[in-house]
């Protein structure tokens, strides 16, 4: 991750990276897997792509909301 994220002229890169880290920690804990495994899962998800797109404002949501959205999206992929 070396991309810079800007929203309305403000650098929000650190905010997004911290949010990704916290989301991945929550997934790892819930799934009882390593941080690295959880990151791989999350990085391949639609939710991760939305989080990195500053126009979606996903980065402004709570980590709990993002984790819920991740699991909702997974559920929709299988059905």
mmCIF file of the N, C-alpha and C atoms, coordinates in Angstrom:
data_MODEL
# 
_entry.id   MODEL 
# 
loop_
_atom_site.group_PDB 
_atom_site.id 
_atom_site.type_symbol 
_atom_site.label_atom_id 
_atom_site.label_alt_id 
_atom_site.label_comp_id 
_atom_site.label_asym_id 
_atom_site.label_entity_id 
_atom_site.label_seq_id 
_atom_site.pdbx_PDB_ins_code 
_atom_site.Cartn_x 
_atom_site.Cartn_y 
_atom_site.Cartn_z 
_atom_site.occupancy 
_atom_site.B_iso_or_equiv 
_atom_site.pdbx_formal_charge 
_atom_site.auth_seq_id 
_atom_site.auth_comp_id 
_atom_site.auth_asym_id 
_atom_site.auth_atom_id 
_atom_site.pdbx_PDB_model_num 
ATOM 1   N N  . UNK A 1 1  ? 0.847   -1.184  0.000  1.00 0.00 ? 1  UNK A N  1 
ATOM 2   C CA . UNK A 1 1  ? 0.000   0.000   0.000  1.00 0.00 ? 1  UNK A CA 1 
ATOM 3   C C  . UNK A 1 1  ? 0.886   1.239   0.000  1.00 0.00 ? 1  UNK A C  1 
ATOM 4   N N  . UNK A 1 2  ? 0.950   1.906   -1.092 1.00 0.00 ? 2  UNK A N  1 
ATOM 5   C CA . UNK A 1 2  ? 1.743   3.137   -1.141 1.00 0.00 ? 2  UNK A CA 1 
ATOM 6   C C  . UNK A 1 2  ? 0.997   4.261   -1.838 1.00 0.00 ? 2  UNK A C  1 
ATOM 7   N N  . UNK A 1 3  ? -0.272  4.072   -2.079 1.00 0.00 ? 3  UNK A N  1 
ATOM 8   C CA . UNK A 1 3  ? -1.080  5.084   -2.729 1.00 0.00 ? 3  UNK A CA 1 
ATOM 9   C C  . UNK A 1 3  ? -1.454  6.180   -1.729 1.00 0.00 ? 3  UNK A C  1 
ATOM 10  N N  . UNK A 1 4  ? -1.577  7.399   -2.248 1.00 0.00 ? 4  UNK A N  1 
ATOM 11  C CA . UNK A 1 4  ? -2.004  8.515   -1.408 1.00 0.00 ? 4  UNK A CA 1 
ATOM 12  C C  . UNK A 1 4  ? -3.485  8.772   -1.681 1.00 0.00 ? 4  UNK A C  1 
ATOM 13  N N  . UNK A 1 5  ? -4.262  8.926   -0.628 1.00 0.00 ? 5  UNK A N  1 
ATOM 14  C CA . UNK A 1 5  ? -5.700  9.147   -0.747 1.00 0.00 ? 5  UNK A CA 1 
ATOM 15  C C  . UNK A 1 5  ? -6.026  10.577  -0.321 1.00 0.00 ? 5  UNK A C  1 
ATOM 16  N N  . UNK A 1 6  ? -6.754  11.271  -1.182 1.00 0.00 ? 6  UNK A N  1 
ATOM 17  C CA . UNK A 1 6  ? -7.105  12.667  -0.925 1.00 0.00 ? 6  UNK A CA 1 
ATOM 18  C C  . UNK A 1 6  ? -8.610  12.824  -1.114 1.00 0.00 ? 6  UNK A C  1 
ATOM 19  N N  . UNK A 1 7  ? -9.229  13.551  -0.187 1.00 0.00 ? 7  UNK A N  1 
ATOM 20  C CA . UNK A 1 7  ? -10.654 13.851  -0.286 1.00 0.00 ? 7  UNK A CA 1 
ATOM 21  C C  . UNK A 1 7  ? -10.845 15.333  -0.026 1.00 0.00 ? 7  UNK A C  1 
ATOM 22  N N  . UNK A 1 8  ? -11.392 16.034  -0.989 1.00 0.00 ? 8  UNK A N  1 
ATOM 23  C CA . UNK A 1 8  ? -11.586 17.484  -0.911 1.00 0.00 ? 8  UNK A CA 1 
ATOM 24  C C  . UNK A 1 8  ? -10.317 18.206  -0.473 1.00 0.00 ? 8  UNK A C  1 
ATOM 25  N N  . UNK A 1 9  ? -9.200  17.796  -1.060 1.00 0.00 ? 9  UNK A N  1 
ATOM 26  C CA . UNK A 1 9  ? -7.930  18.449  -0.781 1.00 0.00 ? 9  UNK A CA 1 
ATOM 27  C C  . UNK A 1 9  ? -7.241  18.011  0.495  1.00 0.00 ? 9  UNK A C  1 
ATOM 28  N N  . UNK A 1 10 ? -7.884  17.162  1.284  1.00 0.00 ? 10 UNK A N  1 
ATOM 29  C CA . UNK A 1 10 ? -7.291  16.684  2.541  1.00 0.00 ? 10 UNK A CA 1 
ATOM 30  C C  . UNK A 1 10 ? -6.687  15.306  2.335  1.00 0.00 ? 10 UNK A C  1 
ATOM 31  N N  . UNK A 1 11 ? -5.482  15.119  2.846  1.00 0.00 ? 11 UNK A N  1 
ATOM 32  C CA . UNK A 1 11 ? -4.828  13.821  2.782  1.00 0.00 ? 11 UNK A CA 1 
ATOM 33  C C  . UNK A 1 11 ? -5.447  12.915  3.851  1.00 0.00 ? 11 UNK A C  1 
ATOM 34  N N  . UNK A 1 12 ? -6.122  11.873  3.408  1.00 0.00 ? 12 UNK A N  1 
ATOM 35  C CA . UNK A 1 12 ? -6.766  10.939  4.338  1.00 0.00 ? 12 UNK A CA 1 
ATOM 36  C C  . UNK A 1 12 ? -6.105  9.560   4.284  1.00 0.00 ? 12 UNK A C  1 
ATOM 37  N N  . UNK A 1 13 ? -4.898  9.513   3.756  1.00 0.00 ? 13 UNK A N  1 
ATOM 38  C CA . UNK A 1 13 ? -4.189  8.239   3.594  1.00 0.00 ? 13 UNK A CA 1 
ATOM 39  C C  . UNK A 1 13 ? -4.060  7.500   4.916  1.00 0.00 ? 13 UNK A C  1 
ATOM 40  N N  . UNK A 1 14 ? -3.595  8.179   5.952  1.00 0.00 ? 14 UNK A N  1 
ATOM 41  C CA . UNK A 1 14 ? -3.419  7.529   7.246  1.00 0.00 ? 14 UNK A CA 1 
ATOM 42  C C  . UNK A 1 14 ? -4.757  7.018   7.781  1.00 0.00 ? 14 UNK A C  1 
ATOM 43  N N  . UNK A 1 15 ? -5.815  7.787   7.599  1.00 0.00 ? 15 UNK A N  1 
ATOM 44  C CA . UNK A 1 15 ? -7.144  7.361   8.046  1.00 0.00 ? 15 UNK A CA 1 
ATOM 45  C C  . UNK A 1 15 ? -7.544  6.053   7.384  1.00 0.00 ? 15 UNK A C  1 
ATOM 46  N N  . UNK A 1 16 ? -7.331  5.962   6.087  1.00 0.00 ? 16 UNK A N  1 
ATOM 47  C CA . UNK A 1 16 ? -7.715  4.759   5.352  1.00 0.00 ? 16 UNK A CA 1 
ATOM 48  C C  . UNK A 1 16 ? -6.844  3.575   5.771  1.00 0.00 ? 16 UNK A C  1 
ATOM 49  N N  . UNK A 1 17 ? -5.542  3.778   5.893  1.00 0.00 ? 17 UNK A N  1 
ATOM 50  C CA . UNK A 1 17 ? -4.663  2.683   6.301  1.00 0.00 ? 17 UNK A CA 1 
ATOM 51  C C  . UNK A 1 17 ? -5.001  2.185   7.699  1.00 0.00 ? 17 UNK A C  1 
ATOM 52  N N  . UNK A 1 18 ? -5.286  3.098   8.616  1.00 0.00 ? 18 UNK A N  1 
ATOM 53  C CA . UNK A 1 18 ? -5.670  2.690   9.970  1.00 0.00 ? 18 UNK A CA 1 
ATOM 54  C C  . UNK A 1 18 ? -6.990  1.928   9.949  1.00 0.00 ? 18 UNK A C  1 
ATOM 55  N N  . UNK A 1 19 ? -7.916  2.401   9.131  1.00 0.00 ? 19 UNK A N  1 
ATOM 56  C CA . UNK A 1 19 ? -9.219  1.732   9.027  1.00 0.00 ? 19 UNK A CA 1 
ATOM 57  C C  . UNK A 1 19 ? -9.037  0.320   8.476  1.00 0.00 ? 19 UNK A C  1 
ATOM 58  N N  . UNK A 1 20 ? -8.210  0.165   7.445  1.00 0.00 ? 20 UNK A N  1 
ATOM 59  C CA . UNK A 1 20 ? -7.951  -1.159  6.877  1.00 0.00 ? 20 UNK A CA 1 
ATOM 60  C C  . UNK A 1 20 ? -7.354  -2.080  7.945  1.00 0.00 ? 20 UNK A C  1 
ATOM 61  N N  . UNK A 1 21 ? -6.384  -1.592  8.691  1.00 0.00 ? 21 UNK A N  1 
ATOM 62  C CA . UNK A 1 21 ? -5.756  -2.397  9.728  1.00 0.00 ? 21 UNK A CA 1 
ATOM 63  C C  . UNK A 1 21 ? -6.738  -2.867  10.778 1.00 0.00 ? 21 UNK A C  1 
ATOM 64  N N  . UNK A 1 22 ? -7.603  -1.981  11.212 1.00 0.00 ? 22 UNK A N  1 
ATOM 65  C CA . UNK A 1 22 ? -8.584  -2.326  12.239 1.00 0.00 ? 22 UNK A CA 1 
ATOM 66  C C  . UNK A 1 22 ? -9.617  -3.312  11.705 1.00 0.00 ? 22 UNK A C  1 
ATOM 67  N N  . UNK A 1 23 ? -10.064 -3.095  10.493 1.00 0.00 ? 23 UNK A N  1 
ATOM 68  C CA . UNK A 1 23 ? -11.026 -4.013  9.867  1.00 0.00 ? 23 UNK A CA 1 
ATOM 69  C C  . UNK A 1 23 ? -10.403 -5.403  9.754  1.00 0.00 ? 23 UNK A C  1 
ATOM 70  N N  . UNK A 1 24 ? -9.169  -5.475  9.292  1.00 0.00 ? 24 UNK A N  1 
ATOM 71  C CA . UNK A 1 24 ? -8.490  -6.763  9.133  1.00 0.00 ? 24 UNK A CA 1 
ATOM 72  C C  . UNK A 1 24 ? -8.320  -7.441  10.493 1.00 0.00 ? 24 UNK A C  1 
ATOM 73  N N  . UNK A 1 25 ? -7.975  -6.696  11.519 1.00 0.00 ? 25 UNK A N  1 
ATOM 74  C CA . UNK A 1 25 ? -7.864  -7.269  12.869 1.00 0.00 ? 25 UNK A CA 1 
ATOM 75  C C  . UNK A 1 25 ? -9.195  -7.864  13.314 1.00 0.00 ? 25 UNK A C  1 
ATOM 76  N N  . UNK A 1 26 ? -10.281 -7.174  13.031 1.00 0.00 ? 26 UNK A N  1 
ATOM 77  C CA . UNK A 1 26 ? -11.604 -7.669  13.417 1.00 0.00 ? 26 UNK A CA 1 
ATOM 78  C C  . UNK A 1 26 ? -11.966 -8.944  12.659 1.00 0.00 ? 26 UNK A C  1 
ATOM 79  N N  . UNK A 1 27 ? -11.660 -8.984  11.373 1.00 0.00 ? 27 UNK A N  1 
ATOM 80  C CA . UNK A 1 27 ? -11.927 -10.185 10.575 1.00 0.00 ? 27 UNK A CA 1 
ATOM 81  C C  . UNK A 1 27 ? -11.076 -11.347 11.089 1.00 0.00 ? 27 UNK A C  1 
ATOM 82  N N  . UNK A 1 28 ? -9.802  -11.078 11.351 1.00 0.00 ? 28 UNK A N  1 
ATOM 83  C CA . UNK A 1 28 ? -8.898  -12.126 11.852 1.00 0.00 ? 28 UNK A CA 1 
ATOM 84  C C  . UNK A 1 28 ? -9.421  -12.702 13.166 1.00 0.00 ? 28 UNK A C  1 
ATOM 85  N N  . UNK A 1 29 ? -9.864  -11.843 14.066 1.00 0.00 ? 29 UNK A N  1 
ATOM 86  C CA . UNK A 1 29 ? -10.380 -12.304 15.353 1.00 0.00 ? 29 UNK A CA 1 
ATOM 87  C C  . UNK A 1 29 ? -11.659 -13.113 15.170 1.00 0.00 ? 29 UNK A C  1 
ATOM 88  N N  . UNK A 1 30 ? -12.539 -12.630 14.324 1.00 0.00 ? 30 UNK A N  1 
ATOM 89  C CA . UNK A 1 30 ? -13.819 -13.309 14.118 1.00 0.00 ? 30 UNK A CA 1 
ATOM 90  C C  . UNK A 1 30 ? -13.632 -14.665 13.445 1.00 0.00 ? 30 UNK A C  1 
ATOM 91  N N  . UNK A 1 31 ? -12.685 -14.752 12.524 1.00 0.00 ? 31 UNK A N  1 
ATOM 92  C CA . UNK A 1 31 ? -12.459 -15.990 11.783 1.00 0.00 ? 31 UNK A CA 1 
ATOM 93  C C  . UNK A 1 31 ? -11.392 -16.883 12.421 1.00 0.00 ? 31 UNK A C  1 
ATOM 94  N N  . UNK A 1 32 ? -10.746 -16.378 13.467 1.00 0.00 ? 32 UNK A N  1 
ATOM 95  C CA . UNK A 1 32 ? -9.668  -17.106 14.150 1.00 0.00 ? 32 UNK A CA 1 
ATOM 96  C C  . UNK A 1 32 ? -8.550  -17.477 13.168 1.00 0.00 ? 32 UNK A C  1 
ATOM 97  N N  . UNK A 1 33 ? -8.102  -16.475 12.399 1.00 0.00 ? 33 UNK A N  1 
ATOM 98  C CA . UNK A 1 33 ? -7.016  -16.643 11.436 1.00 0.00 ? 33 UNK A CA 1 
ATOM 99  C C  . UNK A 1 33 ? -5.979  -15.556 11.690 1.00 0.00 ? 33 UNK A C  1 
ATOM 100 N N  . UNK A 1 34 ? -4.850  -15.652 11.010 1.00 0.00 ? 34 UNK A N  1 
ATOM 101 C CA . UNK A 1 34 ? -3.802  -14.647 11.191 1.00 0.00 ? 34 UNK A CA 1 
ATOM 102 C C  . UNK A 1 34 ? -4.195  -13.333 10.517 1.00 0.00 ? 34 UNK A C  1 
ATOM 103 N N  . UNK A 1 35 ? -3.519  -12.278 10.929 1.00 0.00 ? 35 UNK A N  1 
ATOM 104 C CA . UNK A 1 35 ? -3.723  -10.971 10.317 1.00 0.00 ? 35 UNK A CA 1 
ATOM 105 C C  . UNK A 1 35 ? -3.443  -11.049 8.819  1.00 0.00 ? 35 UNK A C  1 
ATOM 106 N N  . UNK A 1 36 ? -2.375  -11.742 8.445  1.00 0.00 ? 36 UNK A N  1 
ATOM 107 C CA . UNK A 1 36 ? -1.986  -11.850 7.044  1.00 0.00 ? 36 UNK A CA 1 
ATOM 108 C C  . UNK A 1 36 ? -3.054  -12.553 6.219  1.00 0.00 ? 36 UNK A C  1 
ATOM 109 N N  . UNK A 1 37 ? -3.619  -13.631 6.762  1.00 0.00 ? 37 UNK A N  1 
ATOM 110 C CA . UNK A 1 37 ? -4.687  -14.339 6.057  1.00 0.00 ? 37 UNK A CA 1 
ATOM 111 C C  . UNK A 1 37 ? -5.914  -13.448 5.903  1.00 0.00 ? 37 UNK A C  1 
ATOM 112 N N  . UNK A 1 38 ? -6.266  -12.768 6.976  1.00 0.00 ? 38 UNK A N  1 
ATOM 113 C CA . UNK A 1 38 ? -7.431  -11.884 6.932  1.00 0.00 ? 38 UNK A CA 1 
ATOM 114 C C  . UNK A 1 38 ? -7.214  -10.745 5.940  1.00 0.00 ? 38 UNK A C  1 
ATOM 115 N N  . UNK A 1 39 ? -5.992  -10.226 5.891  1.00 0.00 ? 39 UNK A N  1 
ATOM 116 C CA . UNK A 1 39 ? -5.698  -9.161  4.930  1.00 0.00 ? 39 UNK A CA 1 
ATOM 117 C C  . UNK A 1 39 ? -5.885  -9.672  3.502  1.00 0.00 ? 39 UNK A C  1 
ATOM 118 N N  . UNK A 1 40 ? -5.407  -10.871 3.228  1.00 0.00 ? 40 UNK A N  1 
ATOM 119 C CA . UNK A 1 40 ? -5.571  -11.449 1.882  1.00 0.00 ? 40 UNK A CA 1 
ATOM 120 C C  . UNK A 1 40 ? -7.048  -11.539 1.524  1.00 0.00 ? 40 UNK A C  1 
ATOM 121 N N  . UNK A 1 41 ? -7.848  -12.038 2.445  1.00 0.00 ? 41 UNK A N  1 
ATOM 122 C CA . UNK A 1 41 ? -9.284  -12.163 2.201  1.00 0.00 ? 41 UNK A CA 1 
ATOM 123 C C  . UNK A 1 41 ? -9.890  -10.792 1.925  1.00 0.00 ? 41 UNK A C  1 
ATOM 124 N N  . UNK A 1 42 ? -9.580  -9.846  2.808  1.00 0.00 ? 42 UNK A N  1 
ATOM 125 C CA . UNK A 1 42 ? -10.178 -8.517  2.690  1.00 0.00 ? 42 UNK A CA 1 
ATOM 126 C C  . UNK A 1 42 ? -9.700  -7.807  1.429  1.00 0.00 ? 42 UNK A C  1 
ATOM 127 N N  . UNK A 1 43 ? -8.418  -7.936  1.108  1.00 0.00 ? 43 UNK A N  1 
ATOM 128 C CA . UNK A 1 43 ? -7.854  -7.239  -0.056 1.00 0.00 ? 43 UNK A CA 1 
ATOM 129 C C  . UNK A 1 43 ? -8.474  -7.698  -1.372 1.00 0.00 ? 43 UNK A C  1 
ATOM 130 N N  . UNK A 1 44 ? -9.037  -8.893  -1.392 1.00 0.00 ? 44 UNK A N  1 
ATOM 131 C CA . UNK A 1 44 ? -9.667  -9.421  -2.597 1.00 0.00 ? 44 UNK A CA 1 
ATOM 132 C C  . UNK A 1 44 ? -11.156 -9.098  -2.669 1.00 0.00 ? 44 UNK A C  1 
ATOM 133 N N  . UNK A 1 45 ? -11.658 -8.367  -1.694 1.00 0.00 ? 45 UNK A N  1 
ATOM 134 C CA . UNK A 1 45 ? -13.099 -8.127  -1.611 1.00 0.00 ? 45 UNK A CA 1 
ATOM 135 C C  . UNK A 1 45 ? -13.527 -6.819  -2.289 1.00 0.00 ? 45 UNK A C  1 
ATOM 136 N N  . UNK A 1 46 ? -14.799 -6.782  -2.622 1.00 0.00 ? 46 UNK A N  1 
ATOM 137 C CA . UNK A 1 46 ? -15.410 -5.570  -3.165 1.00 0.00 ? 46 UNK A CA 1 
ATOM 138 C C  . UNK A 1 46 ? -15.400 -4.458  -2.116 1.00 0.00 ? 46 UNK A C  1 
ATOM 139 N N  . UNK A 1 47 ? -15.569 -4.826  -0.864 1.00 0.00 ? 47 UNK A N  1 
ATOM 140 C CA . UNK A 1 47 ? -15.588 -3.845  0.222  1.00 0.00 ? 47 UNK A CA 1 
ATOM 141 C C  . UNK A 1 47 ? -14.251 -3.124  0.325  1.00 0.00 ? 47 UNK A C  1 
ATOM 142 N N  . UNK A 1 48 ? -13.164 -3.846  0.152  1.00 0.00 ? 48 UNK A N  1 
ATOM 143 C CA . UNK A 1 48 ? -11.828 -3.241  0.169  1.00 0.00 ? 48 UNK A CA 1 
ATOM 144 C C  . UNK A 1 48 ? -11.697 -2.229  -0.970 1.00 0.00 ? 48 UNK A C  1 
ATOM 145 N N  . UNK A 1 49 ? -12.171 -2.598  -2.150 1.00 0.00 ? 49 UNK A N  1 
ATOM 146 C CA . UNK A 1 49 ? -12.117 -1.678  -3.292 1.00 0.00 ? 49 UNK A CA 1 
ATOM 147 C C  . UNK A 1 49 ? -12.942 -0.427  -3.017 1.00 0.00 ? 49 UNK A C  1 
ATOM 148 N N  . UNK A 1 50 ? -14.108 -0.596  -2.423 1.00 0.00 ? 50 UNK A N  1 
ATOM 149 C CA . UNK A 1 50 ? -14.949 0.560   -2.086 1.00 0.00 ? 50 UNK A CA 1 
ATOM 150 C C  . UNK A 1 50 ? -14.277 1.448   -1.050 1.00 0.00 ? 50 UNK A C  1 
ATOM 151 N N  . UNK A 1 51 ? -13.600 0.835   -0.093 1.00 0.00 ? 51 UNK A N  1 
ATOM 152 C CA . UNK A 1 51 ? -12.912 1.584   0.954  1.00 0.00 ? 51 UNK A CA 1 
ATOM 153 C C  . UNK A 1 51 ? -11.795 2.437   0.362  1.00 0.00 ? 51 UNK A C  1 
ATOM 154 N N  . UNK A 1 52 ? -11.141 1.947   -0.660 1.00 0.00 ? 52 UNK A N  1 
ATOM 155 C CA . UNK A 1 52 ? -10.041 2.686   -1.275 1.00 0.00 ? 52 UNK A CA 1 
ATOM 156 C C  . UNK A 1 52 ? -10.513 3.775   -2.233 1.00 0.00 ? 52 UNK A C  1 
ATOM 157 N N  . UNK A 1 53 ? -11.768 3.725   -2.645 1.00 0.00 ? 53 UNK A N  1 
ATOM 158 C CA . UNK A 1 53 ? -12.325 4.754   -3.519 1.00 0.00 ? 53 UNK A CA 1 
ATOM 159 C C  . UNK A 1 53 ? -12.905 5.854   -2.626 1.00 0.00 ? 53 UNK A C  1 
ATOM 160 N N  . UNK A 1 54 ? -12.213 6.975   -2.542 1.00 0.00 ? 54 UNK A N  1 
ATOM 161 C CA . UNK A 1 54 ? -12.624 8.035   -1.608 1.00 0.00 ? 54 UNK A CA 1 
ATOM 162 C C  . UNK A 1 54 ? -14.002 8.595   -1.927 1.00 0.00 ? 54 UNK A C  1 
ATOM 163 N N  . UNK A 1 55 ? -14.453 8.478   -3.161 1.00 0.00 ? 55 UNK A N  1 
ATOM 164 C CA . UNK A 1 55 ? -15.764 9.010   -3.534 1.00 0.00 ? 55 UNK A CA 1 
ATOM 165 C C  . UNK A 1 55 ? -16.922 8.226   -2.934 1.00 0.00 ? 55 UNK A C  1 
ATOM 166 N N  . UNK A 1 56 ? -16.690 6.978   -2.527 1.00 0.00 ? 56 UNK A N  1 
ATOM 167 C CA . UNK A 1 56 ? -17.760 6.174   -1.928 1.00 0.00 ? 56 UNK A CA 1 
ATOM 168 C C  . UNK A 1 56 ? -18.043 6.568   -0.484 1.00 0.00 ? 56 UNK A C  1 
ATOM 169 N N  . UNK A 1 57 ? -17.102 7.264   0.132  1.00 0.00 ? 57 UNK A N  1 
ATOM 170 C CA . UNK A 1 57 ? -17.171 7.659   1.544  1.00 0.00 ? 57 UNK A CA 1 
ATOM 171 C C  . UNK A 1 57 ? -17.182 6.477   2.503  1.00 0.00 ? 57 UNK A C  1 
ATOM 172 N N  . UNK A 1 58 ? -16.869 5.289   2.008  1.00 0.00 ? 58 UNK A N  1 
ATOM 173 C CA . UNK A 1 58 ? -16.777 4.121   2.883  1.00 0.00 ? 58 UNK A CA 1 
ATOM 174 C C  . UNK A 1 58 ? -15.733 4.353   3.973  1.00 0.00 ? 58 UNK A C  1 
ATOM 175 N N  . UNK A 1 59 ? -14.684 5.077   3.653  1.00 0.00 ? 59 UNK A N  1 
ATOM 176 C CA . UNK A 1 59 ? -13.610 5.351   4.624  1.00 0.00 ? 59 UNK A CA 1 
ATOM 177 C C  . UNK A 1 59 ? -14.123 6.138   5.830  1.00 0.00 ? 59 UNK A C  1 
ATOM 178 N N  . UNK A 1 60 ? -15.242 6.825   5.684  1.00 0.00 ? 60 UNK A N  1 
ATOM 179 C CA . UNK A 1 60 ? -15.792 7.625   6.777  1.00 0.00 ? 60 UNK A CA 1 
ATOM 180 C C  . UNK A 1 60 ? -16.714 6.806   7.686  1.00 0.00 ? 60 UNK A C  1 
ATOM 181 N N  . UNK A 1 61 ? -17.016 5.591   7.290  1.00 0.00 ? 61 UNK A N  1 
ATOM 182 C CA . UNK A 1 61 ? -17.887 4.729   8.095  1.00 0.00 ? 61 UNK A CA 1 
ATOM 183 C C  . UNK A 1 61 ? -17.108 4.104   9.255  1.00 0.00 ? 61 UNK A C  1 
ATOM 184 N N  . UNK A 1 62 ? -17.819 3.578   10.215 1.00 0.00 ? 62 UNK A N  1 
ATOM 185 C CA . UNK A 1 62 ? -17.179 2.904   11.347 1.00 0.00 ? 62 UNK A CA 1 
ATOM 186 C C  . UNK A 1 62 ? -16.578 1.578   10.887 1.00 0.00 ? 62 UNK A C  1 
ATOM 187 N N  . UNK A 1 63 ? -15.606 1.106   11.633 1.00 0.00 ? 63 UNK A N  1 
ATOM 188 C CA . UNK A 1 63 ? -15.010 -0.182  11.287 1.00 0.00 ? 63 UNK A CA 1 
ATOM 189 C C  . UNK A 1 63 ? -16.041 -1.306  11.380 1.00 0.00 ? 63 UNK A C  1 
ATOM 190 N N  . UNK A 1 64 ? -16.935 -1.212  12.345 1.00 0.00 ? 64 UNK A N  1 
ATOM 191 C CA . UNK A 1 64 ? -17.978 -2.226  12.492 1.00 0.00 ? 64 UNK A CA 1 
ATOM 192 C C  . UNK A 1 64 ? -18.866 -2.271  11.250 1.00 0.00 ? 64 UNK A C  1 
ATOM 193 N N  . UNK A 1 65 ? -19.219 -1.113  10.736 1.00 0.00 ? 65 UNK A N  1 
ATOM 194 C CA . UNK A 1 65 ? -20.036 -1.043  9.527  1.00 0.00 ? 65 UNK A CA 1 
ATOM 195 C C  . UNK A 1 65 ? -19.299 -1.686  8.359  1.00 0.00 ? 65 UNK A C  1 
ATOM 196 N N  . UNK A 1 66 ? -18.014 -1.387  8.219  1.00 0.00 ? 66 UNK A N  1 
ATOM 197 C CA . UNK A 1 66 ? -17.226 -1.923  7.107  1.00 0.00 ? 66 UNK A CA 1 
ATOM 198 C C  . UNK A 1 66 ? -17.106 -3.439  7.209  1.00 0.00 ? 66 UNK A C  1 
ATOM 199 N N  . UNK A 1 67 ? -16.889 -3.950  8.417  1.00 0.00 ? 67 UNK A N  1 
ATOM 200 C CA . UNK A 1 67 ? -16.827 -5.404  8.601  1.00 0.00 ? 67 UNK A CA 1 
ATOM 201 C C  . UNK A 1 67 ? -18.179 -6.030  8.254  1.00 0.00 ? 67 UNK A C  1 
ATOM 202 N N  . UNK A 1 68 ? -19.263 -5.435  8.712  1.00 0.00 ? 68 UNK A N  1 
ATOM 203 C CA . UNK A 1 68 ? -20.592 -5.935  8.371  1.00 0.00 ? 68 UNK A CA 1 
ATOM 204 C C  . UNK A 1 68 ? -20.806 -5.923  6.856  1.00 0.00 ? 68 UNK A C  1 
ATOM 205 N N  . UNK A 1 69 ? -20.384 -4.866  6.211  1.00 0.00 ? 69 UNK A N  1 
ATOM 206 C CA . UNK A 1 69 ? -20.523 -4.754  4.758  1.00 0.00 ? 69 UNK A CA 1 
ATOM 207 C C  . UNK A 1 69 ? -19.691 -5.832  4.055  1.00 0.00 ? 69 UNK A C  1 
ATOM 208 N N  . UNK A 1 70 ? -18.511 -6.101  4.582  1.00 0.00 ? 70 UNK A N  1 
ATOM 209 C CA . UNK A 1 70 ? -17.652 -7.160  4.035  1.00 0.00 ? 70 UNK A CA 1 
ATOM 210 C C  . UNK A 1 70 ? -18.389 -8.501  4.073  1.00 0.00 ? 70 UNK A C  1 
ATOM 211 N N  . UNK A 1 71 ? -18.973 -8.837  5.212  1.00 0.00 ? 71 UNK A N  1 
ATOM 212 C CA . UNK A 1 71 ? -19.682 -10.110 5.343  1.00 0.00 ? 71 UNK A CA 1 
ATOM 213 C C  . UNK A 1 71 ? -20.967 -10.121 4.525  1.00 0.00 ? 71 UNK A C  1 
ATOM 214 N N  . UNK A 1 72 ? -21.655 -8.994  4.431  1.00 0.00 ? 72 UNK A N  1 
ATOM 215 C CA . UNK A 1 72 ? -22.858 -8.928  3.578  1.00 0.00 ? 72 UNK A CA 1 
ATOM 216 C C  . UNK A 1 72 ? -22.490 -9.210  2.127  1.00 0.00 ? 72 UNK A C  1 
ATOM 217 N N  . UNK A 1 73 ? -21.408 -8.578  1.683  1.00 0.00 ? 73 UNK A N  1 
ATOM 218 C CA . UNK A 1 73 ? -20.956 -8.769  0.287  1.00 0.00 ? 73 UNK A CA 1 
ATOM 219 C C  . UNK A 1 73 ? -20.562 -10.228 0.047  1.00 0.00 ? 73 UNK A C  1 
ATOM 220 N N  . UNK A 1 74 ? -19.913 -10.860 1.021  1.00 0.00 ? 74 UNK A N  1 
ATOM 221 C CA . UNK A 1 74 ? -19.547 -12.269 0.875  1.00 0.00 ? 74 UNK A CA 1 
ATOM 222 C C  . UNK A 1 74 ? -20.797 -13.130 0.737  1.00 0.00 ? 74 UNK A C  1 
ATOM 223 N N  . UNK A 1 75 ? -21.788 -12.824 1.533  1.00 0.00 ? 75 UNK A N  1 
ATOM 224 C CA . UNK A 1 75 ? -23.051 -13.570 1.471  1.00 0.00 ? 75 UNK A CA 1 
ATOM 225 C C  . UNK A 1 75 ? -23.740 -13.410 0.133  1.00 0.00 ? 75 UNK A C  1 
ATOM 226 N N  . UNK A 1 76 ? -23.647 -12.231 -0.451 1.00 0.00 ? 76 UNK A N  1 
ATOM 227 C CA . UNK A 1 76 ? -24.273 -11.990 -1.750 1.00 0.00 ? 76 UNK A CA 1 
ATOM 228 C C  . UNK A 1 76 ? -23.527 -12.666 -2.890 1.00 0.00 ? 76 UNK A C  1 
ATOM 229 N N  . UNK A 1 77 ? -22.211 -12.874 -2.719 1.00 0.00 ? 77 UNK A N  1 
ATOM 230 C CA . UNK A 1 77 ? -21.413 -13.523 -3.760 1.00 0.00 ? 77 UNK A CA 1 
ATOM 231 C C  . UNK A 1 77 ? -21.760 -14.999 -3.883 1.00 0.00 ? 77 UNK A C  1 
ATOM 232 N N  . UNK A 1 78 ? -22.109 -15.607 -2.772 1.00 0.00 ? 78 UNK A N  1 
ATOM 233 C CA . UNK A 1 78 ? -22.339 -17.071 -2.812 1.00 0.00 ? 78 UNK A CA 1 
ATOM 234 C C  . UNK A 1 78 ? -23.733 -17.428 -3.272 1.00 0.00 ? 78 UNK A C  1 
ATOM 235 N N  . UNK A 1 79 ? -24.659 -16.428 -3.325 1.00 0.00 ? 79 UNK A N  1 
ATOM 236 C CA . UNK A 1 79 ? -26.067 -16.758 -3.625 1.00 0.00 ? 79 UNK A CA 1 
ATOM 237 C C  . UNK A 1 79 ? -26.476 -16.297 -5.006 1.00 0.00 ? 79 UNK A C  1 
# 
